[in-house]
Amino acid sequence: MSEYHVPVMAAEAVQLLDIKADGTYADLTFGGGGHSREILARLGCGGRLFGFDQDTDARANAPQDDARFTFVESNFRFMRAQLRLHGVTQVDGVLADLGVSSHHFDTAERGFSFRFDAPLDMRMNRRGRTTAARTVNDYTSEQLIRIIGEWGEIERPHRTADCIVRARTAAPIETVGQLIEAVRPCTPPRDENKFLSKLFQAFRIEVNGEMEALKMALEQSLRILKPGGRLVVISYHSLEDRLVKNFMRSGDFSGEIRKDFYGVAHTPFELITRKALTPTPEELAANPRSRSAKMRAAEKK
């Protein structure tokens, strides 16, 4: 059995959280539990950790530590409400390792990877109604252009959308292989993998509402962090990193720092990382999937 997920920059992330032995923490992307285990190793008997994951599969990785650890089967967009259900209104730290776990990429039937032919699913929460197949077949041409351009950052997205519309007119596009064939006329021969990675990213983000969920989680983090509490986020593409960078810089998604009448800047965070941290050469060699990771950290004032 392959490992569920290799945590990225685990030691560095937990060091940036500045764990207090009796503190309360939220791991918003539990997955294989790698980051959570690092946090638990530093918590004392009075500490608490809440691990969030909307995928039922992740529950099997939960540590047997009922006194300190609580698995929360929920999208992290509902973090604040879920914590309140457990009697928690403030935390000492929030960690999020965004993106897709190795488990999702390597489980063919989940439809996240273009390496396997499988149903076009891409749902992180399999109770959700919207699959990639429904998006590919039901979205208008204008909607396809929007998500391919915005979420996939593909140049001339209308060409890709046109290919999809032409193909689905003949027959529904229901599998990974059918989608790859549908876009083949507009796939750059020398950059096929890069193009398909961007295309699959676009549909995955749309299906799971990832950008809106990230915005909600960042805003809620600011509300529940105690003064001196830390926010640590690992992102994997420019869309995520831009949101995180701007939010940590200014407390909103514009990134514009507001100043009062006297020119004094009012920001809710003190930046811990002035530049995004990236994996070491040793980690890149051991875990090539970490190559696009960027980690940022900030402390609430």
C-alpha positions in Angstrom: 0.0 0.0 0.0 1.4 3.4 -1.0 1.7 6.2 1.6 -1.4 8.3 1.8 0.5 11.6 1.6 4.0 12.8 2.3 3.7 16.1 4.3 5.6 19.0 2.7 8.0 21.0 4.8 6.5 19.4 8.0 9.3 20.3 10.4 9.5 23.9 9.1 5.8 24.4 9.2 5.4 23.2 12.8 8.4 25.3 13.9 6.7 28.4 12.4 3.6 27.6 14.4 5.6 28.1 17.5 3.7 25.3 19.4 2.7 25.9 23.0 2.5 22.8 25.0 -1.0 23.6 26.3 -2.2 25.4 23.2 -5.1 24.7 20.8 -4.4 24.3 17.1 -6.3 23.6 13.9 -4.8 21.5 11.0 -7.2 22.5 8.2 -5.9 19.8 5.7 -5.4 16.6 7.8 -4.9 14.2 4.9 -2.4 11.6 5.9 -1.9 13.2 9.2 1.8 14.0 8.8 1.6 17.6 9.9 -0.8 16.7 12.7 1.6 14.1 14.1 4.4 16.7 14.2 2.1 19.1 16.1 1.0 16.4 18.6 4.6 15.5 19.2 5.1 19.0 20.6 1.8 19.3 22.5 1.6 18.5 26.2 -1.3 16.6 27.9 -3.3 19.9 28.1 -3.0 20.7 24.4 -5.7 20.2 21.7 -5.5 19.7 18.0 -8.4 19.7 15.5 -7.7 18.0 12.2 -10.1 19.0 9.3 -10.7 16.9 6.2 -13.8 16.7 4.0 -12.7 13.4 2.6 -14.0 10.4 4.5 -10.9 8.4 3.5 -8.7 10.6 5.7 -10.5 9.5 8.9 -8.6 6.2 8.8 -5.3 8.1 9.4 -6.5 9.7 12.6 -4.2 9.1 15.6 -5.6 7.2 18.6 -5.3 10.2 20.9 -8.8 11.1 21.9 -7.7 13.3 24.8 -5.8 15.7 22.5 -6.9 15.1 18.9 -10.3 15.5 17.3 -11.0 14.6 13.6 -13.5 17.0 12.0 -15.0 15.6 8.8 -15.7 19.0 7.2 -14.5 21.4 4.6 -12.3 24.0 6.3 -14.6 26.7 5.0 -16.7 25.8 8.0 -13.8 25.9 10.5 -15.2 28.6 12.9 -18.6 26.9 13.2 -17.1 23.5 13.6 -14.8 24.6 16.4 -17.6 26.4 18.2 -19.5 23.1 18.2 -16.5 21.7 20.1 -16.6 24.6 22.6 -13.6 26.4 21.0 -13.7 30.1 20.0 -10.0 30.9 19.9 -6.9 29.0 18.8 -3.1 29.5 19.1 -2.4 28.4 15.6 -3.8 27.4 12.2 -2.0 25.4 9.6 -3.1 24.7 6.0 -1.3 22.5 3.5 -3.4 23.3 0.4 -3.6 21.4 -2.9 -4.3 17.7 -3.6 -2.9 14.8 -1.5 -0.9 12.0 -3.1 -3.8 9.7 -2.2 -6.1 11.7 -4.5 -3.7 11.8 -7.4 -2.8 8.1 -7.0 -6.3 6.7 -6.6 -7.3 6.3 -10.2 -11.1 6.2 -9.7 -11.1 9.6 -8.1 -10.4 11.2 -11.5 -7.8 13.8 -10.3 -5.0 12.7 -12.5 -4.6 12.5 -16.3 -2.3 9.5 -15.8 -5.3 7.2 -15.4 -8.4 6.7 -17.4 -11.3 7.0 -15.0 -14.6 8.7 -14.5 -14.3 12.5 -14.4 -15.0 13.0 -10.8 -12.5 15.2 -8.9 -14.6 15.6 -5.8 -12.7 15.9 -2.6 -15.9 15.4 -0.8 -17.6 12.5 -2.5 -21.0 13.5 -1.0 -20.9 16.6 -3.2 -23.2 16.8 -6.3 -20.9 18.6 -8.7 -18.4 16.4 -10.5 -15.9 17.3 -13.2 -18.1 15.5 -15.7 -21.1 17.7 -14.9 -18.9 20.8 -15.2 -17.4 19.7 -18.5 -20.8 18.8 -20.1 -23.2 21.3 -18.5 -21.3 24.6 -18.4 -21.8 27.1 -21.1 -19.0 28.0 -23.4 -18.6 31.3 -21.5 -18.4 29.5 -18.2 -15.8 27.1 -19.5 -13.7 30.0 -20.9 -13.8 31.7 -17.4 -12.6 28.7 -15.4 -10.0 27.5 -17.9 -8.6 31.1 -18.1 -8.9 32.0 -14.4 -8.3 28.7 -12.6 -6.1 27.0 -15.2 -4.3 30.2 -16.3 -4.3 28.7 -19.8 -3.6 31.2 -22.7 -6.4 31.6 -25.2 -8.9 29.6 -23.1 -11.6 30.1 -25.7 -9.7 27.6 -28.0 -9.8 24.9 -25.3 -13.4 25.6 -24.5 -14.3 25.3 -28.2 -12.7 21.9 -28.3 -14.7 20.7 -25.4 -18.0 22.1 -26.7 -17.4 20.5 -30.1 -16.6 17.1 -28.6 -19.5 17.0 -26.1 -21.9 17.9 -28.9 -21.1 14.5 -30.5 -21.1 12.6 -27.2 -20.9 13.3 -23.5 -17.4 13.6 -22.0 -17.5 11.3 -19.0 -14.0 10.0 -18.6 -10.5 11.3 -18.2 -9.5 9.8 -21.5 -12.4 11.4 -23.3 -11.5 14.8 -22.0 -7.9 14.3 -23.1 -9.1 13.4 -26.6 -11.5 16.3 -26.7 -8.8 18.9 -26.1 -6.1 17.1 -28.2 -6.5 19.5 -31.1 -5.5 22.4 -28.9 -2.9 20.6 -26.7 0.7 21.9 -27.4 2.6 18.7 -28.4 5.8 19.8 -26.5 4.0 20.9 -23.4 1.2 18.3 -23.1 1.7 17.4 -19.4 1.9 21.1 -18.4 -1.2 21.9 -20.4 -3.2 19.0 -19.0 -2.0 19.8 -15.5 -3.4 23.3 -15.8 -6.6 22.1 -17.4 -7.2 19.5 -14.6 -6.4 22.1 -12.0 -9.0 24.4 -13.4 -11.8 21.8 -13.2 -10.7 20.6 -9.8 -10.7 24.1 -8.4 -14.2 24.7 -9.8 -15.7 21.4 -8.7 -14.4 21.9 -5.1 -14.9 25.6 -4.8 -11.3 25.8 -3.6 -10.6 29.5 -4.0 -13.8 30.6 -2.2 -13.1 28.0 0.6 -9.6 29.4 1.0 -10.8 33.0 1.3 -13.4 31.9 3.9 -10.8 30.0 5.9 -8.3 32.9 5.9 -10.9 35.3 7.0 -12.1 33.0 9.8 -8.5 32.4 10.9 -8.0 36.0 11.6 -11.2 36.0 13.7 -10.3 32.9 15.8 -6.6 33.4 16.3 -5.5 34.7 19.7 -3.2 37.7 19.7 0.2 36.2 19.1 -1.3 33.2 17.3 0.3 32.0 14.1 -1.1 31.3 10.7 1.0 29.0 8.4 -0.1 28.2 4.9 1.6 26.0 2.2 0.3 26.7 -1.3 1.0 25.1 -4.7 0.1 27.5 -7.4 0.1 31.3 -7.9 -3.6 31.7 -7.4 -3.5 30.4 -3.9 -0.2 32.0 -3.0 -1.4 35.4 -4.2 -4.4 35.2 -1.9 -2.3 34.1 1.1 0.4 36.7 0.5 -2.1 39.6 0.2 -4.2 38.5 3.2 -1.2 38.2 5.5 0.1 41.5 4.3 -3.0 43.6 4.7 -5.8 41.5 6.2 -7.8 41.4 3.0 -7.3 40.1 -0.5 -6.3 43.4 -2.1 -2.9 43.4 -0.4 -3.2 47.2 0.0 -2.0 48.3 3.4 -4.3 51.0 4.8 -2.8 54.0 6.7 -4.5 56.4 9.1 -4.5 60.2 9.0 -0.9 60.2 10.5 0.4 57.7 8.0 0.5 54.8 10.4 -0.1 51.4 8.8 -2.8 49.3 10.3 -2.4 45.6 9.6 -3.7 42.6 11.6 -0.6 40.5 11.1 3.2 40.6 11.7 4.9 38.8 8.9 7.1 35.9 10.0 8.2 35.1 6.5 9.1 38.1 4.4 9.5 35.8 1.4 7.8 32.5 0.7 9.8 29.5 1.9 10.4 26.6 -0.5 11.5 23.0 0.0 15.2 22.1 0.5 17.0 20.3 -2.3 17.0 17.2 0.0 13.2 17.3 0.3 12.8 17.9 -3.4 14.9 14.8 -4.2 12.9 12.7 -1.7 9.4 14.1 -2.7 9.3 15.7 -6.2 5.7 16.6 -5.7 6.8 19.3 -3.3 8.5 21.3 -6.1 5.8 24.0 -6.4 5.2 24.4 -2.7 5.5 27.9 -1.1 5.1 28.4 2.6 4.1 31.7 4.3 3.6 32.5 8.0 2.3 35.4 10.0 1.5 36.2 13.6 -1.7 38.0 14.7 -1.0 41.3 16.4 
